[in-house]
């Protein structure tokens, strides 16, 4: 059981960083107007719900603390919202403040929560995740000011 816990901690750390890197890439493609590549990167991000859900169900078996479930729950909710808004309904919602403000709050809360998930992998994973998160935030701000979205 201890070995599985360590494997899950490592997987959570890797997913947190891959998702940060995917968002960095997505924001850069949005800045450069590479819409098809942006869509592909977004779909890869959406697919990350599968290992995240597996981690969530394993966490139930391991009696992880509530905060762990909250952190995973936030990213799961964000991925579902992203899937619905951008891929199913294909809404141009980013100009609507009534949708954008809660969307952005959920985005930052979910990716910030993944720092907590990555911290279970150890101090170095936490540091790496904080760095990739901060780079992602910087690129998202650059994207916002360049594209207005």
For each residue, the residues with C-beta under 8 A, 3 or more apart:
1: 4 5 62
2: 5 6
3: 6 7
4: 1 7 8 58 62
5: 1 2 8 9 62
6: 2 3 9 10
7: 3 4 10 11
8: 4 5 11 12 55 58 59 62
9: 5 6 12 13 120 121 122
10: 6 7 13 14 121 125
11: 7 8 14 15 51 55
12: 8 9 15 16 55 114 117 118 120 121
13: 9 10 16 17 117 118 120 121 122 125 128 129
14: 10 11 17 18
15: 11 12 18 19 48 51 52 55 114 117
16: 12 13 19 20 114 115 117 118 125 129 132
17: 13 14 20 21 118 125 128 129 132
18: 14 15 21 22 48
19: 15 16 22 23 45 48 75 111 114
20: 16 17 23 24 111 114 129 132 133 135 136
21: 17 18 24 25 132
22: 18 19 25 26 41 44 45 48
23: 19 20 26 27 45 111 136 139 140
24: 20 21 27 28 132 135 136 139
25: 21 22 28 29 41
26: 22 23 29 30 38 41 42 45
27: 23 24 30 31 136 139 140 142 143
28: 24 25 31 32 139 143
29: 25 26 32 34 35 37 38 41
30: 26 27 33 34 38 143 147 149
31: 27 28 142 143 146 147
32: 28 29
33: 30
34: 29 30 37 38
35: 29 38 39
36: 39 40
37: 29 34 40 41
38: 26 29 30 34 35 41 42
39: 35 36 42 43
40: 36 37 43 44
41: 22 25 26 29 37 38 44 45
42: 26 38 39 45 46 82 86 87
43: 39 40 46 47 87
44: 22 40 41 47 48
45: 19 22 23 26 41 42 48 79 82
46: 42 43 49 79 82 83 87
47: 43 44 50
48: 15 18 19 22 44 45 51 52 79
49: 46 52 53 76 79 80
50: 47 53 54
51: 11 15 48 54 55
52: 15 48 49 55 56 72 75 76 79
53: 49 50 56 57 76
54: 50 51 57 58
55: 8 11 12 15 51 52 58 59 72 117
56: 52 53 59 60 69 72 73 76
57: 53 54 60 61
58: 4 8 54 55 61 62
59: 8 55 56 62 64 68 69 72
60: 56 57 63 64
61: 57 58
62: 1 4 5 8 58 59
63: 60
64: 59 60 68 69
65: 68 69
66: 69 70
67: 70 71 116
68: 59 64 65 71 72 116 117 120
69: 56 59 64 65 66 72 73
70: 66 67 73 74 113
71: 67 68 74 75 113 114 116 117
72: 52 55 56 59 68 69 75 76 113 117
73: 56 69 70 76 77
74: 70 71 77 78 106 109 110 113
75: 19 52 71 72 78 79 110 111 113 114 117
76: 49 52 53 56 72 73 79 80
77: 73 74 80 81 106 110
78: 74 75 81 82 106 107 110 111
79: 45 46 48 49 52 75 76 82 83
80: 49 76 77 83 84
81: 77 78 84 85 103 106
82: 42 45 46 78 79 85 86 87
83: 46 79 80 86 87 88
84: 80 81 87 88 89
85: 81 82 88 89 91 93 99 103
86: 42 82 83 90 91
87: 42 43 46 82 83 84 90
88: 83 84 85
89: 84 85
90: 86 87
91: 85 86 99
92: 95
93: 85 96 99 100 103
94: 100 103 149
95: 92 100 149
96: 93 99 100
97: 100 101
98: 101
99: 85 91 93 96 102 103
100: 93 94 95 96 97 103 104
101: 97 98 104 105
102: 99 105 106
103: 81 85 93 94 99 100 106 107
104: 100 101 107 108
105: 101 102 108 109
106: 74 77 78 81 102 103 109 110
107: 78 103 104 110 111
108: 104 105 111 112 137
109: 74 105 106 112 113
110: 74 75 77 78 106 107 113 114
111: 19 20 23 75 78 107 108 114 115 133 136
112: 108 109 115 116 133
113: 70 71 72 74 75 109 110 116 117
114: 12 15 16 19 20 71 75 110 111 117 118 129 133
115: 16 111 112 118 119 126 129 130 133
116: 67 68 71 112 113 119 120
117: 12 13 15 16 55 68 71 72 75 113 114 120
118: 12 13 16 17 114 115 121 125 126 128 129
119: 115 116 122 123 125 126 129
120: 9 12 13 68 116 117
121: 9 10 12 13 118 124 125 126
122: 9 13 119 125 126
123: 119 126 127
124: 121 127 128
125: 10 13 16 17 118 119 121 122 128 129
126: 115 118 119 121 122 123 129 130
127: 123 124 130 131
128: 13 17 118 124 125 131 132
129: 13 16 17 20 114 115 118 119 125 126 132 133
130: 115 126 127 133 134
131: 127 128 134 135
132: 16 17 20 21 24 128 129 135 136
133: 20 111 112 114 115 129 130 136 137
134: 130 131 137 138
135: 20 24 131 132 138 139
136: 20 23 24 27 111 132 133 139 140
137: 108 133 134 140 141
138: 134 135 141 142
139: 23 24 27 28 135 136 142 143
140: 23 27 136 137 143 144
141: 137 138 144 145
142: 27 31 138 139 145 146
143: 27 28 30 31 139 140 146 147 149
144: 140 141 147 148 149
145: 141 142 148
146: 31 142 143
147: 30 31 143 144
148: 144 145
149: 30 94 95 143 144
